[in-house]
Amino acid sequence: MAICVKEKELAAVGISVATGCKPCTDYHVKAVRQAGAAEDEIGQAMADALAVRQAATVIMARHGRAHLGKVEPETQSKPTEQTNRIRVLVSIGAAFGVNCVVSLEKHLAQAEAVGVSQDEIATIVKLAVFIKKRAASHVERLVNVAEQAAA
């Protein structure tokens, strides 16, 4: 099964939100609406992406503190929510977007169970790479403006 435009744009919204790119989020929210997504679907994509981003923050905080000798007990993870194809695509993209290996492994493991193929995973990863580069370019542009103003 190939990823349809709506699925791809829902993943793009999630990746954009997870990576913190406002211009990308603006663009992809408009595009996903044009692709026929309902507001609750868009909201779910955003919620799933933010959950991945928050999980990445907790994982890295624990990892960083361990280097300071502050070992924190593992928190009990919630039981896996019922998931579907779109939620897995969004979560894979968001996990890649925020560089969270733990979350990426979790969602890649769910992919086969909900019928996501390796080609579809590759499509979402390429999309995440593109969005991450766009997000970085927006920030770089701001830094260049600040450097020029200081010169």
C-alpha positions as CSV (number, residue, x, y, z in Angstrom):
1,M,0.0,0.0,0.0
2,A,1.4,3.4,-0.9
3,I,1.2,6.4,1.3
4,C,-1.7,8.7,0.2
5,V,-1.3,12.4,0.2
6,K,-3.4,12.8,3.4
7,E,-1.2,10.3,5.3
8,K,2.0,12.0,4.1
9,E,0.8,15.4,5.0
10,L,-0.4,14.2,8.5
11,A,3.1,12.8,9.0
12,A,4.6,16.1,7.7
13,V,2.5,18.1,10.3
14,G,3.8,15.8,13.0
15,I,7.4,16.1,11.9
16,S,7.0,19.9,11.6
17,V,5.6,20.2,15.1
18,A,8.1,17.8,16.6
19,T,11.1,19.6,15.1
20,G,9.7,23.0,16.2
21,C,9.4,24.5,12.8
22,K,6.6,27.1,12.6
23,P,6.9,27.8,8.9
24,C,6.8,24.1,8.1
25,T,3.9,23.6,10.4
26,D,2.0,26.4,8.8
27,Y,2.6,25.0,5.3
28,H,1.7,21.4,6.1
29,V,-1.4,22.2,8.2
30,K,-2.7,24.0,5.1
31,A,-1.7,21.2,2.8
32,V,-3.2,18.5,5.0
33,R,-6.5,20.4,5.1
34,Q,-6.5,20.5,1.3
35,A,-5.8,16.8,1.3
36,G,-9.1,16.3,3.2
37,A,-8.0,15.7,6.8
38,A,-10.4,16.4,9.5
39,E,-9.5,18.7,12.4
40,D,-9.4,15.8,14.9
41,E,-7.0,13.9,12.6
42,I,-4.7,16.9,12.5
43,G,-5.0,17.3,16.2
44,Q,-4.1,13.7,16.8
45,A,-1.1,13.9,14.5
46,M,0.1,16.9,16.5
47,A,-0.6,15.2,19.9
48,D,1.3,12.0,18.7
49,A,4.3,14.1,17.6
50,L,4.4,16.1,20.8
51,A,4.3,12.8,22.8
52,V,7.3,11.6,20.9
53,R,9.1,14.9,21.5
54,Q,8.3,14.8,25.2
55,A,9.4,11.2,25.5
56,A,12.7,12.2,23.8
57,T,13.2,15.0,26.3
58,V,12.7,12.6,29.2
59,I,15.0,10.0,27.8
60,M,17.8,12.5,27.2
61,A,17.3,14.2,30.6
62,R,17.7,10.8,32.3
63,H,20.7,9.9,30.0
64,G,22.4,13.2,30.7
65,R,21.9,13.1,34.4
66,A,23.3,9.6,34.5
67,H,26.6,11.1,33.4
68,L,26.5,13.2,36.5
69,G,26.0,10.2,38.7
70,K,22.3,10.9,39.1
71,V,20.7,7.6,38.2
72,E,16.9,8.0,38.1
73,P,14.6,5.1,38.3
74,E,12.8,4.2,35.1
75,T,9.3,5.4,35.1
76,Q,6.6,2.9,34.5
77,S,5.7,3.2,30.8
78,K,2.1,3.4,30.0
79,P,0.5,0.4,28.2
80,T,0.7,0.8,24.5
81,E,-2.3,2.7,23.2
82,Q,-4.3,1.3,20.4
83,T,-2.5,2.5,17.3
84,N,-3.1,2.7,13.6
85,R,-1.2,3.2,10.4
86,I,-1.3,7.0,10.4
87,R,-0.3,7.3,14.1
88,V,2.7,5.0,13.4
89,L,3.8,7.0,10.4
90,V,3.5,10.3,12.3
91,S,5.4,8.8,15.3
92,I,8.2,7.4,13.1
93,G,8.6,10.8,11.4
94,A,8.6,12.6,14.7
95,A,11.1,10.3,16.3
96,F,13.4,10.7,13.4
97,G,12.8,14.4,13.5
98,V,13.9,14.7,17.1
99,N,16.7,12.1,16.8
100,C,15.2,9.8,19.4
101,V,16.5,6.3,18.7
102,V,14.5,4.7,21.6
103,S,11.2,6.1,20.2
104,L,12.1,5.3,16.6
105,E,12.8,1.7,17.5
106,K,9.5,1.4,19.3
107,H,7.5,2.8,16.4
108,L,9.4,0.9,13.8
109,A,8.5,-2.3,15.7
110,Q,4.8,-1.3,15.5
111,A,5.0,-0.6,11.8
112,E,4.7,-4.1,10.5
113,A,1.7,-4.8,12.8
114,V,-0.3,-2.0,11.3
115,G,0.7,-2.7,7.7
116,V,3.4,-0.1,7.1
117,S,6.0,-1.3,4.5
118,Q,9.7,-0.6,4.4
119,D,9.2,1.6,1.3
120,E,6.6,3.7,3.3
121,I,9.0,4.0,6.2
122,A,11.7,5.2,3.7
123,T,9.3,7.8,2.4
124,I,8.5,9.1,5.9
125,V,12.3,9.2,6.7
126,K,13.0,11.2,3.5
127,L,10.2,13.6,4.4
128,A,11.7,14.0,7.9
129,V,15.1,14.7,6.5
130,F,13.7,17.3,4.2
131,I,11.7,19.0,7.0
132,K,14.6,19.0,9.4
133,K,16.8,20.7,6.8
134,R,14.1,23.3,6.1
135,A,13.8,23.9,9.9
136,A,17.5,24.3,10.2
137,S,17.6,26.7,7.2
138,H,15.0,29.0,8.9
139,V,17.2,29.2,12.0
140,E,20.4,29.7,10.0
141,R,18.8,32.6,8.2
142,L,18.0,34.3,11.5
143,V,21.5,33.7,12.7
144,N,22.9,35.2,9.5
145,V,20.7,38.3,9.8
146,A,21.9,38.7,13.4
147,E,25.6,38.3,12.4
148,Q,25.1,40.9,9.6
149,A,23.5,43.3,11.9
150,A,26.3,43.0,14.4
151,A,29.0,43.5,11.7
